[in-house]
Amino acid sequence: LQQLVSYLQVNGCEITYDWTGQAGAEFMSGLVVSRLKALGTAGDEILDLLKTASVIGTIFSDQELACLCDREPRQVRRLLVAGENLNLVRRGRQSSHFAHGIVHQSLQCVRSTNKEEQHGQFASCLQRLRPGDYRSRVQHLLAAGEAEHAAAVAACALLQDTRNGVVSLDETTLRALVTANGLMEMLDCLCRAQDRIQAYDFHGAISLLS
């Protein structure tokens, strides 16, 4: 609260300030950044790490963040502990999460020139760390502006659903993405081949795929 009041005074903001929507998010972003930069070099390191973590989402593992930052996991853990001491993140056994949605939104608002690139890099990290998590990769590939690649991964997700015999809530969205990128004929062919394999018609499946 003390830091908040000081920030309001320095920036000439009144109590009637617009605390909703984008304006509020940008205000909170300025407050969080100012708080970290006041710590000097250590604060800059924590800020860079948490900005990167905000690309992943509200929850992230040490391994995911280390992969995206291209740092050693022990370095990531050291900085996350410092972030927890500042009440910006909470640490768990398997993962960390931002202490509040406001903190996550604040860090997402920090100006960055390579966010699209980071989403693309994280999709590559997911391919190595969680190869079967196609849906997460689709989201990050779309955020990276790689719609065609995202459509191919969406097709993998739908094939996975077919193998598992499930219908997911996002099936329509994934199918629309596949269709928009001209991959529906390929997906239908793979699904038919999969059906033939499950019926032990291996020659029929090979014929379809050929």
Secondary structure, DSSP 8 states (H G I E B T S, - for coil): -HHHHHHHHHTT--TT---SHHHHHHHHHHHHHHHHHTTTHHHHHHHHHHHHHHHH-SEE-HHHHHHHHT--HHHHHHHHHHHHHTTSEEE-SS-EEESSHHHHHHHHHS--S-HHHHHHHHHHHHHHH-TT-HHHHHHHHHHTT-HHHHHHHHHHHHHHHHHHT---TTHHHHHHHHHHTT-HHHHHHHHHHHHHHHTT-HHHHHHHH-
